[in-house]
Amino acid sequence: MICKIVYFFISMCFLLFSLGCDKDRDLEDYGDLSSSPEGIIISGASEHKGGYKRRDCLVCHNVANNVHRSESSVVDADEIVRLTLLNGGSAYCMSCHGDNGVEP
């Protein structure tokens, strides 16, 4: 139980840190990812410029403000925030979008 509380606290600190970042990242809209060759799986650097083979998705993608909030998203954005914080942060992103080229 203590581990879950500590993990939640660390996740919240990380979330607050990412909210204070100087990057000006408005709504992220990548279109309909399911229409790409691999579907919603990130399959190479051409699909994820600057982020392919990086383990920490949430350093660049602000799940609280701009992920899964475009018209093409088929999931509830607020539910994604909750699930991401409760299920391993960037690891949760990879459960749907693949390993992003990161070696195990």
N, C-alpha and C positions, 0 to 999 in steps of 0.2 A: 504494500500500500504506500509506503514511504517513497519507494522508487517512482511510482506513478505520480505522486505529488511533486517530487523533484523534477521529473521529466516535464510535467505540465508547466511548472514554474520556468524552467529553461526555455521551453517552447514559447511561452508568453513573452519572455525577455527578448528572444530572437525576433518574434513578431513585432514588438515595439521598436526594436533596433531597425528592422527593415522598413518600418513606416517612417522613420526619421531620415532615411537615406536621401541624399541630394539628387538622385536620379529623377528625372521628370518622365515617369512612365504612366501614360494614360491607359485607357482600356486596351487590353491586348486582344486583337482580333486576327487570328490566323486563317480565317475562313473555315470551310468545312474540312477538318482534318481527316474525316473518314473517306474523303475522295482521293487521298494520296495513295501511292502504291502499297504502302504498309498499313493503311488505315490510320488509327490514332497513335500507332507506335512510331516513335521518333527513330528513323532508320539511318540517318547520316548527317554529316556536317552541312549539307546543302539545305536540309530541312530545319536545322537548328544552329544557324550561324552564331559563332561566339560562345555557344553553350554546349555543343556536342562534346561528350566525354568528360563532362563536369558532373560531380556527384551532388552538389548542393543546389537544387533547382530554386529554392526559395531565396537565394542570395539575389537573384535577378528578377524572379517572378514574385510579385507581391500578391499572395493568395487572398489577403483580406480586402484588397482594393480593386484588382483588375483581372484576375484569372477566372475563367468561366463566366464572364459577364457579358459576352457579346451575343448577338442574336443567333449565331450558329451553335452556341453551346446547348447541349441537351441535358445538362445536369444542373441542379440547383446550386448556385454560387455559395449561398450561406451554409448549405450542408457540406460542400467541399471544404470550406474553412474549418468547420467543426471536425470533420473526419481527418483532415490533414494534421491538425494539431493533436488529435488523439491517437493517430496511427503512424507516427514516425516521420512527420514532416515530408522531406524530399522523397523518402522511401515510399510514401503513399502515392506521390506523383508517378513514380516508376511502376507502381502496381497496375496502372492503366496505360501509361505512355511508353513502357519498356525501359530497358536499362540505360538508355541514352549513350550507349557505347562504352559504359564504365565496366571495367573488368572486375569480376567478383573478388 
